[in-house]
């Protein structure tokens, strides 16, 4: 079964709690704090794996949870870290957030286009720190420790887009499946009725000592860019291909369609789906030249392709154009012209690979990019004014401080206030218009706002 889009629920592992403990040993008076840290919870990681070909593993199982961290203990014994949960997906998978209520995808988390590339989609909760971390010159025996952070959870969408070098596109029954069976070892279902191919087929072809991956994309129809005929399901697999091989049926199939109109329809649908597809490198192929009476329409199509190539080059007949000016004439049934076409595809794919390789050398490491973006989202917070004297502060790191605080311990609460001041929360509230006595809400907790100037002495005492 070919599965190319799934929605799954992921939860990181909860962090273990830090320990509040004091050394108690014979002949060692006032041994001091020795509470160990809780272990961090495991992350949920999505990793691209060249050995995966579909998302079938997530077809029926939708909930995944990483291992939690264990609690810290006395004698500076730290809790064990939870194991990461690694979910393997095919190369070419796009990862987004997903709103289960609206059924709509949200923010892009990663676009995994290289084998081994990965992204943390749900980080595990941080382990709480033991009381050994809160010793200062004025606080010699801290009687509090941090709780473990509950890990986040939520839905994400995995969408697979084929990573092929060339995509065979065209109207239904144009001969795409017949062609891919001629140039590769793949053997798709072939029949004389439209929409025989319902899922993309991938094949590996070899030409001029160069191998390339070719995708047979199910037939497109007019309105495909709006979703007609499963247009969205098929068009997204063309987005990643370096080269488009446009197959035109010279006979117009059993419906008696106009081949030139078919040619224009496919070009229009590609451009309407994504602007960049209009300028994607392209080879046009006239199929079924073995059928008598196709010579005239073949000549007209060749002239149309030549004119389109000149237009794509800005009107200069001798400038390089993304559209190959030559019309490749083949018969996928008899094999006539197929070898020449295969060599042309192989040569063009090799040129595009070299250009892409040179460009990639100057780019950043992909994993570092996704991790940097995740950390930036984690640090961010915002102040929302709910009413004249009520404010809400929200953001991953701010909320983490709240859930890791022991609210039964006043010393722990004072330390949390100090940390928030250093993060800039007090300043942000002041800039938003908060005044002394206003209510500040974070998660399920409420505080009375006091300007930093009123308790600078307290913060100086807490400084570590």
LUMFIMAR-176222 format. One record per atom (N, C-alpha, C): residue in one letter; x, y, z. Coordinates in steps of 0.2 Angstrom, whole numbers, plus 5000, padded with zeros to 4 digits. Layout:
aXYZ ...
This chain:
x500449945000 x500050005000 x500450065000 x500350114996 x500650174996 x500350235000 x500650255005 x500350305009 x500750365009 x500550425008 x500950485007 x500750545011 x500250535016 x500050585020 x499750555026 x500050575032 x499750545039 x499750605044 x499250595049 x499350635055 x499450595061 x499950615065 x500050575071 x500150615077 x499950585083 x500050625089 x500650605093 x501050655095 x501750635098 x501750675105 x502150645109 x502250665116 x502950655118 x503250705120 x503950695123 x503950665130 x504550635132 x504550605139 x504550665144 x504250655149 x504250705155 x504950705158 x505050755161 x505750765164 x505650735172 x506150715174 x506150685181 x506250745186 x506050735192 x506050795197 x506750795200 x506950855202 x507650865206 x507450845213 x508050825216 x507950805223 x508150865228 x507750875233 x507950915239 x508250875244 x508950875245 x509250825250 x509850865253 x509950845260 x510550865263 x511050805265 x511650815265 x512150765266 x512050745274 x511950685275 x511850665282 x512350605283 x512950625287 x513450575288 x513750585294 x513950525297 x514250535304 x514950575303 x515050615308 x515650655309 x515750705304 x515150725300 x515150775295 x514550825296 x514650865301 x514150915303 x514050965297 x513350985296 x513251035291 x513451015284 x513350955282 x513550925276 x513350965270 x512851005270 x512651045265 x512151005260 x511851035255 x511451005250 x511750955246 x511450905244 x511750855239 x511150825235 x510650855234 x510150835229 x510350825222 x510250775219 x510350765212 x509850785207 x510050795201 x509550825196 x509150765193 x508550785191 x508050735187 x508350725180 x508250675177 x508450665170 x507950695165 x508250715160 x507850745154 x507350695151 x506850705149 x506350665145 x506650655138 x506450595135 x506650585128 x506350635123 x506650645118 x506350685112 x506050635107 x505550665104 x505250635098 x505550665092 x505950615088 x506350635083 x506050605076 x505950645071 x505750625064 x506450625060 x506650565058 x507250555054 x507150525047 x507350565042 x507350535035 x507750475034 x507550425031 x507850365030 x507750335023 x508350335019 x508250315012 x507950245011 x507950205017 x507650135016 x506950135017 x506550195018 x505850195019 x505550215012 x505050185010 x504750205004 x504050235004 x503750235010 x503050265011 x502950275019 x502350305020 x502250315027 x501750265030 x501750205027 x501350145029 x501350135037 x501950145040 x502050125047 x501550165051 x501350225049 x500950265053 x500250265051 x500050215047 x499350215044 x498850195049 x499050155054 x498550125059 x498750145066 x499450155067 x499650175074 x499750255074 x499350295078 x499450365077 x499650395083 x499850365089 x500050395095 x500750365097 x501250415098 x501850395100 x502150435106 x502550405110 x502750435116 x503450415118 x503850465119 x504550455121 x504550435129 x505150405131 x505250385137 x505350445142 x505150435148 x505250495153 x505850485157 x506150545159 x506750535164 x506550515171 x507050495174 x506950475181 x507150525186 x506850525192 x506950575197 x507650575200 x507950625202 x508550635205 x508550605213 x509050585215 x509150565222 x509650595226 x509650585233 x510150615237 x510850585235 x511350615238 x512050595237 x512250615230 x511950665227 x512150695221 x512050645215 x511550595216 x511350545211 x510850575206 x511050585200 x510650615195 x510150555192 x509550575190 x509150535187 x509350515179 x509150455177 x509350435170 x508950475165 x509250485159 x508850525154 x508450475150 x507850495148 x507450455144 x507650445137 x507550385134 x507750375127 x507350415122 x507750435117 x507350475112 x506950425108 x506350445105 x505950405101 x506050425094 x506350385090 x506550405083 x506050375078 x505650415074 x505150395069 x505450405062 x505550345059 x505850345052 x505350365047 x505550405042 x505050425037 x505450425030 x505150425024 x505550425018 x505850495017 x506450495013 x506750555011 x506250595007 x506150655008 x505650695005 x505050715009 x505050695015 x504450705019 x504450775022 x503950805022 x503750875025 x503450865031 x503650905037 x503350895043 x503050965045 x502450955047 x502051025049 x501751005056 x501551065059 x501051055065 x500351045062 x499951015066 x499250995063 x498751015069 x498151045067 x497651065071 x497151015070 x497050975076 x496550915075 x495850945075 x495651005078 x495051025078 x494851055071 x495251095068 x495051125061 x495251075055 x495651025057 x495950975052 x496351015047 x496751065049 x497151105044 x497851095047 x498351085042 x499051095044 x499251165045 x499851165050 x500051235052 x500751245050 x501151265055 x501851285054 x502251235051 x502751255046 x503251205044 x503751195049 x503851135051 x504351115056 x505051095052 x504951055047 x505551035043 x505351005036 x505851005032 x505750985025 x506350935024 x506250865026 x506850825026 x507050795019 x507550825016 x507650805009 x508350765008 x508650755014 x509250715014 x509250655018 x509550595016 x509550535020 x509950555027 x509650535033 x509950545039 x509750615042 x509450665038 x509250725041 x508650715046 x508650755051 x508150745056 x507950805060 x507350805063 x507150865067 x506750835073 x506850875079 x506550865085 x505850895084 x505350855084 x504650885083 x504350895090 x504550855095 x504250865102 x504750855107 x505150905110 x505650895114 x505450865121 x505850825124 x505650795131 x505650855136 x505350845141 x505350895147 x506050895150 x506250945152 x506850955156 x506850925163 x507350895165 x507350875172 x507450925177 x507150925182 x507250975187 x507850975191 x508151035193 x508851035196 x508751025203 x509250985206 x509250975213 x509451035217 x509351035224 x509551095227 x510251115228 x510651065225 x511451085225 x511551145220 x511051165216 x511151215211 x510951285213 x510651285219 x510351345221 x510751375227 x511351355228 x511751385234 x512051445232 x511951495236 x512351565235 x512651585241 x512951645241 x513351665247 x512851685252 x512251695251 x511751715256 x511251655257 x511251605252 x510751555253 x511151485253 x511451465259 x511851415260 x511551345260 x510851345262 x510551285263 x509851285260 x509851295253 x509151295249 x508751235251 x508151255253 x507651195255 x507151185249 x507351195243 x506951175237 x507351155231 x506951115227 x507251095221 x506651105215 x506951095209 x506451105203 x506051035202 x505451045200 x505050985198 x505250975191 x505150915189 x505250895182 x504750935177 x504950945171 x504550985166 x504050935163 x503450935163 x502950895159 x503150905151 x503250855147 x503350865140 x502750895136 x502950925131 x502350945127 x502050885123 x501450895120 x501150845116 x500750885110 x500650845105 x500150875100 x500250835093 x499850865089 x499750825082 x500250855077 x500550815073 x500950835067 x500750805061 x500850835055 x500650805049 x501350785045 x501350725043 x501950705039 x501650695032 x501950725027 x501750725020 x502350705016 x502350655012 x502850625008 x502850655001 x503350684999 x503350704992 x503950674988 x503850634983 x504350594980 x504950634978 x505550604979 x506150634978 x506450594971 x506150614966 x506350584959 x506750644955 x507150614951 x507550664946 x507150694941 x506650644938 x506250664933 x505550644934 x505050684932 x504350654933 x504050654926 x503650604925 x503250594918 x502550624920 x502350674916 x501750704917 x501350704911 x500750704911 x500250714905 x499550694907 x499150694902 x498450674903 x498450604904 x497850574906 x497750504907 x497850464901 x498150404901 x498250364895 x498750394890 x499150444892 x499650474887 x500250424886 x500250374890 x500850324889 x501350324894 x501250364899 x501750374904 x502050304907 x501550264909 x501750194912 x502050154907 x501850154901 x502250114896 x502950144895 x503050204895 x503750234894 x504150214900 x503950214906 x504350204912 x504550124912 x504050084909 x504250014909 x504750004904 x504850044899 x505350034894 x506050064896 x506050114900 x506750144902 x506950124909 x506550084913 x506750054919 x506449984920 x506649954926 x506449894928 x505749884931 x505449944932 x504749944935 x504249924931 x503749884933 x503249854929 x502549874932 x502349934930 x501649964932 x501149924928 x500549934931 x499949914928 x499849954922 x499749924916 x499649954910 x498949934906 x498449974905 x497849954902 x497650014897 x497150004893 x496850054888 x496250084891 x496350104897 x495750154900 x496150204904 x495850264905 x496150314909 x496150294917 x496650334920 x496750324927 x496950254929 x497250214925 x497550144926 x498050154932 x498450204932 x498950224937 x498550264943 x498550234949 x498250274954 x498750294959 x499350274959 x499850294964 x500450304960 x500950354962 x501550364958 x501950294958 x502350284953 x502850234952 x503450264951 x503950234955 x504650254954 x505050194951 x505550224946 x505950174943 x506650204942 x507150164942 x507850184941 x508050174934 x508350224930 x508550214923 x509250224923 x509650194918 x510350214917 x510450234910 x510750294909 x510950314902 x511550354903 x512050334898 x512650374897 x513050364904 x513050304907 x513350294913 x513150334919 x512550364918 x512250404923 x511550364925 x511450354932 x510850334934 x510350384936 x509750384935 x509250434938 x508650394940 x508250434944 x507650404947 x507050444943 x506650404940 x506050434936 x505350414940 x504950464940 x504250444943 x503750454938 x503350404938 x502750394934 x502150424938 x501950484937 x501450524941 x500750504937 x500250484941 x499550474938 x499350534934 x498950524929 x498650574925 x498350634928 x498450694925 x498150754927 x497650774922 x497150804925 x496550834921 x496450904922 x496050944918 x495951014919 x495651024926 x495851074929 x495651084936 x496051044941 x496551014939 x496950974944 x497251024950 x497451084948 x497751124953 x497251144958 x496551134957 x496051144962 x495851084966 x496151024964 x496050964967 x495550914963 x495350934957 x494950894953 x495450834951 x495050774951 x495450714949 x495950694954 x495950704960 x496450694965 x497050734963 x496950794960 x497550844958 x498050854963 x497850874969 x498250894975 x498750834976 x498350774976 x498750714978 x499350694973 x499250714967 x499750694962 x500250754961 x499950814961 x500450874959 x500950884964 x500850864970 x501350884975 x501950834974 x501850784971 x502450734970 x502950764964 x502650814960 x503050844955 x503450904958 x503350924964 x503650984966 x504450974967 x504650914969 x505350904970 x505750884964 x505450864959 x505850834953 x506250894950 x506850874948 x507250924945 x507050934938 x506750884934 x506550894927 x505850864926 x505450894922 x504850874920 x504850844913 x504550784912 x504550754906 x503850754904 x503650794899 x502950804898 x502750764892 x502350714893 x502150664888 x501450684885 x501450694878 x500850714874 x500650654870 x499950634870 x499750584866 x499450614860 x499850594854 x499650624848 x499050604845 x498750544848 x498050524845 x497450554848 x497550584854 x497050614858 x496650564862 x496850504862 x496550444865 x495850434863 x495550394866 x494850374864 x494350424864 x494450474868 x494050534868 x494150584862 x494650574858 x494750614852 x494950684854 x495350694860 x495550764862 x496050794857 x496050854858 x496550894854 x497250894857 x497750854854 x498450854858 x498750924859 x498650974855 x498951034857 x498551064863 x497951054863 x497551084869 x497751044875 x497850974875 x498150934880 x498750964883 x499250984878 x499851014880 x499751074884 x499351124881 x499251184885 x498951174892 x498451124892 x498151114899 x498651094904 x499051044902 x499551024907 x499951074909 x500251114905 x500651174906 x500351224911 x499651234910 x499351284914 x499151254921 x499051194921 x498951164928 x499551164932 x500151154929 x500751154933 x500851224935 x500751274931 x500951344933 x500451364938 x499751344938 x499251374943 x499451334950 x499651274950 x499751244956 x500351274960 x500951284956 x501551314959 x501851364954 x501951424956 x502251464951 x502951444948 x503351414953 x504051394951 x504051334946 x503451294945 x503451244941 x503351264933 x503151324932 x503151354926 x503851364923 x504351374927 x505051384924 x505451324926 x505151264928 x505551204929 x505851174923 x506451154923 x506751124916 x506251074914 x506151074907 x505651024904 x505851004898 x505650934897 x505750904890 x505050884888 x504850894882 x504150874879 x504250814874 x503850764875 x503850704871 x503250694868 x503250684861 x502650664857 x502650584857 x502150554860 x502050484860 x501550454855 x501650394853 x501250354849 x501350384841 x501950394840 x502050404833 x501950344828 x501850284831 x501750234827 x501050224824 x500650274826 x499950274824 x499850314818 x499650284812 x499550324806 x499150394807 x499350444803 x498950504803 x499150554808 x499750544812 x499950584817 x500450634815 x500650634809 x501250674807 x501150744807 x500550764805 x500350834805 x500350864812 x499950834816 x499950864823 x500550864827 x501050814825 x501650814828 x502050874826 x502050884819 x502350944817 x502151014820 x501451014821 x501251074824 x501451084832 x501451024835 x501751024842 x502451044842 x502851014838 x503551034838 x503651114837 x503251144833 x503351214832 x503051254838 x502551224842 x502351254848 x502851254853 x503151194854 x503751184859 x504251234857 x504451244851 x505051284849 x504851354851 x504251374850 x504051444852 x503951454859 x503751404863 x503751414870 x504451414873 x504951374870 x505651384872 x505951454871 x505751484866 x506051544864 x505751594869 x505051594871 x504751634875 x504951634882 x505151564884 x505351554891 x506051584892 x506451594886 x507151624886 x507151694886 x506551724886 x506451804886 x506451824879 x506251784874 x506251804867 x506851794863 x507351774866 x508051764862 x508051684860 x508051674854 x508051614851 x508651574853 x509251604854 x509851574855 x510051574863 x509651604867 x509751604874 x509551534877 x509851514883 x509651454886 x508951454889 x508551404888 x507851404890 x507751344894 x507351354900 x507151294904 x506751244900 x506451254894 x506151214890 x506551194884 x506651124883 x507151104878 x506751114871 x507051144867 x506751164860 x506551104856 x506851054857 x506750994853 x506150954856 x505750934851 x505150884853 x505450814851 x505450774857 x505650704856 x505050664854 x505150624848 x504650584845 x504750514847 x504250484850 x504350414852 x503750374851 x503850304852 x503250254852 x503450214858 x503050224864 x503150184870 x502950114869 x502550104864 x502350034862 x502849994859 x503150024853 x503649984849 x504350004852 x504450054856 x505150074858 x505550114853 x505250144848 x505550184843 x505650254847 x506250274846 x506450344849 x506550344857 x506450284860 x506450284868 x507150294870 x507650254867 x508350264869 x508650334869 x508450364863 x508750434862 x508450474868 x507750464869 x507450504875 x507750494881 x507950434883 x508250414889 x508950444890 x509250444885 x509950474885 x509850554886 x509350584883 x509250654884 x509050674891 x508650624894 x508450634901 x509050634906 x509450574904 x510050564909 x510550624908 x510650644902 x511150704902 x510850764905 x510250784904 x509950844908 x509950834915 x509750774918 x509750764925 x510450774928 x510950744924 x511650754927 x511850824927 x511650864922 x511850934922 x511550974928 x510850954929 x510550984935 x510850964942 x511050904942 x511350884948 x511950924950 x512350924945 x513050964946 x512851034948 x512351064945 x512251134947 x511951134954 x511551094956 x511251084963 x511851074968 x512351034966 x512851014971 x513251074972 x513451114967 x513851174968 x513451224972 x512851234972 x512451274976 x512451254983 x512351184984 x512251164991 x512951164995 x513451174992 x514151184995 x514151245000 x513751294998 x513751355001 x513251365006 x512851315007 x512251315012 x512451285018 x512051305023 x512151285030 x511951205031 x512151175036 x511951105038 x511251105040 x510851065036 x510151065037 x509851055044 x510151005047 x509950985054 x510051045059 x510551085058 x510751145062 x510251195061 x509951205055 x509451255053 x508851235057 x508551175057 x507951155060 x508051165067 x508551145070 x508651145078 x508751225080 x509051265076 x509051335078 x508351365078 x507951345073 x507351375072 x506851355078 x506951285080 x506651265086 x506851295093 x507451305094 x507651345100 x507451415100 x507451445094 x507151515094 x506451515096 x506051465093 x505351465095 x505251455103 x505751415106 x505651395113 x505851455117 x506251505115 x506451565119 x505951615119 x505551615113 x505151675112 x504551675117 x504251735119 x503651735123 x503351805121 x502651805123 x502351865122 x501851885127 x501751955128 x501251975133 x500651995130 x500051965132 x499351985129 x498952015134 x498652075132 x498252115137 x497552085136 x497252055141 x496652025141 x496052075142 x496252125147 x495752175149 x496152235152 x495852285155 x496152345157 x496752325162 x496652275166 x497052265172 x497252185172 x497152155166 x497352075166 x497752065160 x498352035161 x498852015156 x498951945156 x499151915150 x499351845150 x500051845147 x500451805150 x501151795147 x501151725145 x501351715138 x501451645136 x502051635131 x502351575132 x502951555128 x503251495132 x503551455128 x503751385130 x504251395136 x504751435136 x505151435142 x504851465148 x504451525147 x504151555153 x503651495156 x503251465152 x502851415155 x503251355158 x503751345156 x504151285159 x504451305166 x504551375167 x504751395173 x504151385178 x503551395176 x503051395180 x502851325182 x502851275177 x502751205179 x503251175183 x503851195183 x504451165187 x504451195194 x504051245195 x504151275202 x503651235207 x503951225213 x503551195218 x503151245222 x502451255221 x502051305223 x501951305230 x502151255234 x502051245241 x502651275244 x503151295241 x503851315244 x503951395242 x503851435246 x503951505245 x504651525242 x505151495245 x505851505242 x505851485235 x505551435233 x505551415226 x505151465221 x504651495224 x504251545220 x504651605219 x505051625225 x505451685224 x505951675219 x506251615219 x506751605214 x506451605207 x505851585206 x505551585199 x505451655197 x505251705201 x505151775200 x505751805198 x506351785201 x506951815199 x507151795192 x507051725190 x507251705184 x506851735178 x506251755180 x505751785175 x506051855174 x506251895179 x506551955178 x507151955173 x507551905174 x508151905170 x507951885163 x507451855162 x507251835155 x506851895152 x506751955155 x506452015152 x505652015153 x505351965157 x504651965157 x504352025161 x504752055166 x504452115170 x504552175165 x505052175161 x505152235157 x504552235151 x504452175149 x503952165143 x503252185146 x503052165152 x502452185155 x502352265156 x502952295158 x502952365159 x502852395153 x503152375147 x503052405141 x502352395138 x502052345140 x501352325138 x500852365142 x501052405147 x500652445151 x500452425158 x500752365160 x500552345167 x500752385172 x500252395177 x500452435183 x500352395189 x500652415195 x500752385201 x499952355203 x499952295205 x499252265207 x498852235201 x499052245195 x498752215189 x498852135190 x498352095187 x498452025187 x498852005181 x499251955182 x499651925177 x499551845177 x499351825171 x499151745171 x499651715167 x499951655169 x500351615166 x500051535167 x499851505161 x499551445162 x498951445167 x498951405172 x498351405176 x498451445183 x499051485183 x499151525189 x499051605187 x498951635193 x498851705193 x499251745198 x499551805196 x500051835200 x499751915200 x499951945205 x499952015206 x500552055203 x500552095198 x501152125196 x501452175200 x502052175201 x502452225205 x503052245201 x503152305200 x503652335196 x504352315199 x504852305194 x505452275197 x505752325201 x505652385201 x505952435205 x505752425213 x505152395214 x504952395221 x505252335224 x505652285220 x505952235224 x506652215221 x506952265219 x507652255217 x508152225222 x507952245229 x508352215234 x508252145235 x507652125234 x507552055234 x507852015228 x507852045222 x508252005217 x508952005218 x509252055221 x509952055222 x510152005227 x509751995232 x509851935236 x509751865233 x509351865228 x509251795225 x509751785220 x510151835217 x510551825212 x511051765213 x511051725207 x511551675208 x512051675202 
